[in-house]
Amino acid sequence: MDDEVRASRLKILQDTNNDLLVRLRVAVLLELDYWENRDPPNIPREQFKILVNNIPGNYQLSWKKRDSEKGLYGKTGEASVFEIKFERRFGRNNRRYYIKGYFFEENDLKGVCIQSCRFESANLRLI
């Protein structure tokens, strides 16, 4: 990525007036710290990258105080985590998704850390 494109994306990410989904999608392109080895496991990283571009506009968003400093950016990331919940239809089946993460570095945003990205279905409850 050339410097001009990176600078343009950083500007979008750092503008808190932009919609969270816009900022999230740009952050994924800049730098993504994705926690795959969770219990229960997150969906694979590559599936997340596709999913993040297909989150519908009617998602539910909440912000909470981050209670852990674990991970690569745990000490330097923002103090709040976002939680996104939404449904996607695949054929005749609906899946409910849950995404939790935070942006980093605080006061100089460069990317996003995704702690959780899971789905629940009728037969398998993961969140």
N, C-alpha and C positions, 0 to 999 in steps of 0.2 A: 504494500500500500504506500503510495507516495505521500509526501509531507502535507501537500495541500488537501488531499482527501482525508487524511488523518485529522488535520486541524479542523476541517469542516464537521467531521463526525464528533470530535471532542466537544465542539461548540454546542451541538444538538444535545449530547448527553448531559452536559453541565447546565443546560437551561432548564430549571425546574418548572418553568411555565409550559414546557412540552408535556404531552400526554405520556404516562408511564410506559405504555406499549411502544411508543416511538423511541423513547430513551432506552428501553430494554433491548429492542431489536438492534439499535446502533451499538450498544455496549457489547452485545454478542459478537458483532463484527470486529470490535476493537480488541477486547481481551476477555476471555471467558474462563473462569475457574469453576469447573463443573464437578460436583461430588458424585461419582458413580457408585462407589463402594459403600452403600448404606444398607441398613437393615430396618425395614424392607428396602430392596434396591430401587434406585431411580431408573427411569427409562434410559436407554443408551444416549450418549452425548449427541450423536448424529441425528437421532430421532427428535431430541429436544430442539436442535437447530431448525428442523422442519416445522415442528409444532409451534415454536414461538412466532413464526410468521403466519400462523393460521388461528391465532387466538381471536375469537369473535369480539365484537365491540361491546357486548353485554356481559363482560366478565365482572366478577365481584372482586373488589380490591380492599384490602385492609393493611394498615401499617402497625407494627408492634416494635417495642424496644427489643433490640437484639440482646440475648442473654448468654451468648457464648463468644469467646475470642479464639475459637479453634479455627484451623485452616490457614491457608497461605496469607490471607488478608484479614484475618480475625482481629488483629490489633489495630489495623489501619483503615478498615472499612467504615462505612457509615454506621451510626449507632442504632438505626432502625432497619427492620427487615420488611419487605413487602410480601404479602401473601395474595396470590391470584387464584381464583376458583372459576371454572367455566366448564361448559359441556360442548362436546363435538359429536356429530352424528357420523357414523361409519356404516353405510348400508342401512340396515334396519336397527342397528344397535347404537345406543348413546353411551358415551364414556364421559365421566366427570373427572376433570384434571385438577391438580393442586400443584402450584409452583411457589416456592419460597426462596428468597435470596436477598442480597443487598449489593449496593454499588460500592466501589472502592476507587481510589483512595479518598478518604474524607477530605473535603475542601479542595480537591483536585481530581475529580472523577476521571478514571481511565478505563474502567471495565465493570464487570458484574460477576458476583459469586452466586452460583445456584446451589443451594443446599439440598433442596428437595424438588423433584419433578416426578409425580406419580399419578396414576389413574386408579379409579375404582370402577368395577363393573358389577353386574348382578351376582356373579359367582365368585369374584375375587376382590376382596376389600383391602386396598393398600394404604388408605389414609384414614 
